[in-house]
Amino acid sequence: MDYKSFLQTLDYDRLDPAPEVAWTDELLQTCAKRWELLRDGKDDLSCENWVFLQYLVEHENMLLHGSQNPGIIKFEPRVAGNKFSDGQKALVYASSSCMLSYWYAI
């Protein structure tokens, strides 16, 4: 099976082990406040990180990039260097999965 066919067989929603978040008004306000603090260079860690990341995806229309590099200032397309057929394209890798992003960050 070629790489493209293999990718089409994956069900990424099934692979994402993050539990569903019950978005209460209180939790939404907590996450929104944390996001506001982070934009000002602060953080209060008022909710679990994975919940906050899922908030960014679902309520702030963001994608996530997991990395061990804390110094990333600007995302620019880069070649991944893998040997797959589309691995030589310059891309910015991002995900709507908080758990997948966590995996790459670890």
For each residue, the residues with C-beta under 8 A, 3 or more apart:
1: 5 6
2: 5 6 85
3: 6 7 84 85 86
4: 7 8 85 86
5: 1 2 8 9
6: 1 2 3 9 10
7: 3 4 10
8: 4 5
9: 5 6
10: 6 7 15
11: 14 15
12: 15 16 97 100
13: 16
14: 11
15: 10 11 12 100
16: 12 13 97 99 100
17: 99
18: 50 54 97 98 99
19:
20:
21: 27 51 54 55 58
22: 27
23: 27 28 58 59
24: 27 28
25: 28 29
26: 29 30
27: 21 22 23 24 30 31 47 51
28: 23 24 25 31 32 55 59
29: 25 26 32 33
30: 26 27 33 34 46 47
31: 27 28 34 35 47 51 52 55 59
32: 28 29 35 36 55 59
33: 29 30 36 37 44 46
34: 30 31 37 38 43 44 45 46 47 52
35: 31 32 38 39 52 55 56 60
36: 32 33 39 40
37: 33 34 40 42 43 44
38: 34 35 41 42 43
39: 35 36
40: 36 37
41: 38
42: 37 38
43: 34 37 38
44: 33 34 37
45: 34 49
46: 30 33 34
47: 27 30 31 34 51 52 55
48: 51 52
49: 45 52 53
50: 18 53 54 98 99 102
51: 21 27 31 47 48 54 55
52: 31 34 35 47 48 49 55 56
53: 49 50 56 57 64 98 101 102
54: 18 21 50 51 57 58 98
55: 21 28 31 32 35 47 51 52 58 59 60
56: 35 52 53 59 60 62 64
57: 53 54 60 61 62 63 64 96 97 98
58: 21 23 54 55
59: 23 28 31 32 55 56
60: 35 55 56 57
61: 57
62: 56 57
63: 57 94 95 96
64: 53 56 57 94 95 96 97 98 100 101
65: 72 75 92 93 94 95 101 104
66: 95 100 101 102 103 104 105 106
67: 72 104 105
68: 105 106
69: 72
70:
71:
72: 65 67 69 75
73:
74:
75: 65 72 92
76: 92
77: 90 91 92
78: 90 91 92
79: 87 88 89 90 91
80: 87 91 93
81: 87
82: 87
83: 87
84: 3 87
85: 2 3 4
86: 3 4 89
87: 79 80 81 82 83 84
88: 79
89: 79 86
90: 77 78 79
91: 77 78 79 80
92: 65 75 76 77 78
93: 65 80 104
94: 63 64 65
95: 63 64 65 66 100 101
96: 57 63 64
97: 12 16 18 57 64 100 101
98: 18 50 53 54 57 64 101 102
99: 16 17 18 50 102 103
100: 12 15 16 64 66 95 97 103 104
101: 53 64 65 66 95 97 98 104 105
102: 50 53 66 98 99 105 106
103: 66 99 100 106
104: 65 66 67 93 100 101
105: 66 67 68 101 102
106: 66 68 102 103
